[in-house]
Amino acid sequence: MSDDRLIVALDVPNILLGQRLAQELGNSVSFYKIGLGMLTTGGLALANELKQEQGKRIFLDMKLFDIPNTIENAVRGFTQFDLDFLTVHGDPHVVAAAKQGAAGSGMKILAVTILTALDRQDLDNCLIQPGDVSDLVVERAARAFEAGADGVISSPHEAAAIRALPEAEGRLIVTPGVRPAGAELGDQKRVMTPAQAIANGADHVVVGRPICKAPDPMEAATRILAEMRSPQALQPNH
């Protein structure tokens, strides 16, 4: 039984491997994320196939960033693919322009706060203002909501604080950086288990490599779904 709170990131090199993985997962998964890495190897064609032929929900993770006019035009172009979610960087001018481009469609604009692969040292190297990473994420989320974002992307560590924002009422929180108990962290630095992320207020969790690279992807997805429905997922983390 599928649960669209689980979004499987198709972290594979091309459309053929993406088709194969989706076939292996079958009806156990109803929501897929296709990222920038697949854009030039059939990602949009795969998104269209999964959406139109298999009835799956699609999250296109482009993390767009540019001047407002370019963002608005790019997002308007993506509306033709009947996508469910599209990501842009969480800067208010980018979010506002993206919402203009998505007007009249059902596509939700999700704002990226701070990438889950980054820590304070990385932010220092990028000349991002001083401060605790979690505090910066929550502030960026609030500003993105004020600019009209339908939701935000954040680490599960910040989900509870974002959910507590007055501006977050009725908005989505989508959390990458999710790893099942015992899984390797890979390049992620701010992670939690699926159950912890849901307990912290996430509407959706994104899982890629722990499913894509598993010997039995369906079994891996089934275990994660079970964890998301466990009693731990109902207990807020403090």
C-alpha positions as CSV (number, residue, x, y, z in Angstrom):
1,M,0.0,0.0,0.0
2,S,1.5,3.4,-1.1
3,D,1.7,6.5,1.1
4,D,2.4,9.7,-0.7
5,R,4.2,11.1,2.3
6,L,7.1,9.1,1.0
7,I,8.8,10.7,-2.0
8,V,11.4,8.5,-3.7
9,A,14.2,10.4,-5.3
10,L,15.1,8.8,-8.6
11,D,18.9,9.2,-8.0
12,V,19.8,7.3,-11.1
13,P,21.8,8.4,-14.2
14,N,19.2,8.1,-16.9
15,I,15.6,7.5,-18.0
16,L,16.1,3.8,-18.6
17,L,17.3,3.2,-15.0
18,G,14.5,5.4,-13.7
19,Q,11.9,3.4,-15.6
20,R,13.4,0.2,-14.3
21,L,13.4,1.4,-10.7
22,A,9.8,2.7,-10.9
23,Q,8.7,-0.7,-12.3
24,E,10.5,-2.5,-9.4
25,L,8.7,-0.3,-6.9
26,G,5.3,-0.8,-8.5
27,N,2.3,0.3,-6.5
28,S,4.3,0.6,-3.3
29,V,5.4,4.2,-4.3
30,S,3.1,6.9,-5.6
31,F,5.3,10.0,-5.5
32,Y,8.7,10.5,-7.2
33,K,11.3,13.2,-7.2
34,I,13.3,13.9,-10.4
35,G,16.3,16.2,-9.9
36,L,18.7,18.3,-11.9
37,G,21.1,15.3,-12.5
38,M,18.5,13.7,-14.8
39,L,17.4,16.8,-16.6
40,T,19.7,16.1,-19.6
41,T,19.2,12.3,-19.6
42,G,15.4,12.1,-20.1
43,G,14.2,13.5,-16.7
44,L,11.3,15.5,-18.1
45,A,10.2,12.6,-20.4
46,L,10.3,10.3,-17.4
47,A,8.3,12.7,-15.3
48,N,5.7,12.9,-18.1
49,E,5.5,9.1,-18.4
50,L,5.2,8.5,-14.7
51,K,2.5,11.2,-14.4
52,Q,0.4,10.6,-17.5
53,E,0.7,6.8,-17.9
54,Q,1.1,5.6,-14.4
55,G,-0.7,8.2,-12.4
56,K,2.2,9.0,-10.1
57,R,2.8,12.4,-8.4
58,I,5.9,14.2,-9.5
59,F,8.3,16.5,-7.7
60,L,10.7,18.3,-10.0
61,D,13.7,19.4,-8.0
62,M,15.4,22.1,-10.0
63,K,16.3,24.6,-7.3
64,L,15.8,27.5,-9.7
65,F,17.7,30.7,-9.0
66,D,17.8,33.8,-11.3
67,I,16.4,37.2,-11.9
68,P,12.6,37.4,-11.4
69,N,11.6,37.7,-15.1
70,T,13.7,34.6,-16.0
71,I,12.2,32.6,-13.0
72,E,8.7,33.5,-13.9
73,N,9.2,32.4,-17.6
74,A,11.0,29.2,-16.6
75,V,8.3,28.2,-14.1
76,R,5.5,29.0,-16.6
77,G,7.2,26.7,-19.0
78,F,7.3,23.9,-16.4
79,T,3.5,24.1,-15.9
80,Q,3.0,22.2,-19.2
81,F,4.2,19.1,-17.5
82,D,1.4,18.9,-14.9
83,L,3.9,18.7,-12.1
84,D,2.9,18.5,-8.4
85,F,5.9,20.2,-6.8
86,L,8.8,22.4,-8.2
87,T,11.7,23.8,-6.1
88,V,13.2,27.2,-6.3
89,H,15.7,28.9,-4.0
90,G,14.0,30.5,-1.0
91,D,15.0,34.1,-1.7
92,P,11.8,36.1,-1.6
93,H,12.2,37.7,-5.1
94,V,12.7,34.2,-6.5
95,V,9.7,32.7,-4.7
96,A,7.4,35.6,-5.7
97,A,8.4,35.3,-9.3
98,A,7.9,31.6,-9.3
99,K,4.4,32.0,-7.9
100,Q,3.6,34.3,-10.8
101,G,4.9,31.8,-13.3
102,A,2.8,29.0,-11.6
103,A,-0.4,31.0,-11.6
104,G,-3.4,29.1,-12.9
105,S,-1.7,25.7,-12.5
106,G,-1.9,23.1,-9.7
107,M,1.9,23.1,-9.3
108,K,3.1,24.0,-5.8
109,I,6.2,26.1,-5.4
110,L,8.6,24.8,-2.7
111,A,11.4,27.0,-1.4
112,V,14.8,25.7,-0.6
113,T,16.0,27.0,2.8
114,I,19.5,25.7,3.3
115,L,20.7,22.5,1.6
116,T,20.9,19.6,4.0
117,A,24.4,18.7,2.7
118,L,25.7,22.1,4.1
119,D,26.9,22.9,7.6
120,R,28.1,26.1,9.2
121,Q,31.6,25.8,7.8
122,D,30.1,25.5,4.3
123,L,28.0,28.6,4.9
124,D,31.0,30.5,6.1
125,N,32.8,29.5,2.9
126,C,29.8,30.9,0.9
127,L,29.9,34.2,2.9
128,I,26.4,33.5,4.4
129,Q,25.7,35.6,7.4
130,P,26.8,34.3,10.8
131,G,24.4,32.4,13.0
132,D,23.1,29.0,13.9
133,V,22.2,27.0,10.8
134,S,18.8,26.0,12.3
135,D,17.9,29.6,13.1
136,L,18.8,30.7,9.5
137,V,16.7,27.9,8.0
138,V,13.7,29.0,10.1
139,E,14.1,32.6,9.2
140,R,14.5,31.8,5.5
141,A,11.4,29.6,5.7
142,A,9.3,32.5,7.2
143,R,10.4,34.9,4.5
144,A,9.7,32.3,1.8
145,F,6.2,31.8,3.2
146,E,5.6,35.6,3.3
147,A,6.6,35.7,-0.4
148,G,4.0,33.1,-1.2
149,A,5.7,29.8,-1.1
150,D,3.4,26.8,-0.9
151,G,6.0,25.0,1.2
152,V,9.6,24.7,2.0
153,I,12.4,22.2,1.8
154,S,14.3,21.8,5.0
155,S,16.3,19.3,7.1
156,P,14.0,17.3,9.5
157,H,16.0,19.0,12.3
158,E,14.3,22.3,11.6
159,A,10.8,20.9,10.7
160,A,9.3,21.4,14.2
161,A,10.5,25.0,14.4
162,I,9.2,25.7,11.0
163,R,5.9,24.0,11.7
164,A,5.5,26.3,14.8
165,L,5.7,29.5,12.6
166,P,2.4,31.3,12.2
167,E,3.2,31.7,8.5
168,A,3.5,27.9,8.2
169,E,-0.2,27.3,8.7
170,G,-1.5,25.4,5.7
171,R,1.9,25.2,4.1
172,L,4.0,22.1,3.3
173,I,7.3,21.0,4.8
174,V,9.3,18.5,2.7
175,T,12.3,17.0,4.3
176,P,15.3,15.5,2.4
177,G,18.2,14.3,4.6
178,V,16.2,11.3,5.7
179,R,17.9,8.0,6.3
180,P,16.4,4.8,7.8
181,A,17.9,3.7,11.1
182,G,21.4,2.1,10.4
183,A,21.7,3.6,6.8
184,E,24.9,5.3,5.6
185,L,24.7,9.1,5.7
186,G,26.5,9.6,2.3
187,D,27.0,13.3,1.7
188,Q,24.2,14.4,4.0
189,K,25.1,16.1,7.3
190,R,21.8,17.0,9.0
191,V,19.7,13.8,9.0
192,M,17.0,12.0,10.8
193,T,15.0,8.8,10.4
194,P,11.7,8.9,8.5
195,A,9.7,8.5,11.7
196,Q,11.5,11.3,13.4
197,A,10.9,13.6,10.4
198,I,7.2,12.9,10.4
199,A,7.0,13.4,14.2
200,N,8.7,16.8,13.7
201,G,6.0,18.0,11.4
202,A,7.1,17.0,7.9
203,D,4.4,16.4,5.4
204,H,6.6,14.5,3.1
205,V,10.0,12.8,3.4
206,V,12.4,12.4,0.5
207,V,14.5,9.2,0.3
208,G,16.9,8.4,-2.5
209,R,19.9,6.2,-2.2
210,P,18.7,4.0,0.7
211,I,16.0,2.8,-1.8
212,C,17.6,3.2,-5.2
213,K,20.8,1.4,-4.2
214,A,19.1,-1.3,-2.1
215,P,19.4,-4.9,-3.3
216,D,15.6,-5.0,-3.1
217,P,14.2,-1.5,-3.6
218,M,10.6,-2.5,-2.9
219,E,11.6,-4.1,0.4
220,A,13.5,-1.0,1.4
221,A,10.6,1.2,0.5
222,T,8.2,-1.0,2.4
223,R,10.4,-0.8,5.6
224,I,10.5,3.0,5.4
225,L,6.7,3.2,4.9
226,A,6.3,0.9,8.0
227,E,8.6,3.2,10.0
228,M,6.6,6.2,9.0
229,R,3.4,4.6,10.3
230,S,5.1,3.5,13.5
231,P,4.2,4.9,17.0
232,Q,7.5,6.8,16.9
233,A,6.2,8.9,14.1
234,L,3.4,10.1,16.3
235,Q,5.7,11.3,19.1
236,P,7.1,14.8,18.6
237,N,10.9,15.0,19.1
238,H,12.0,17.5,21.7
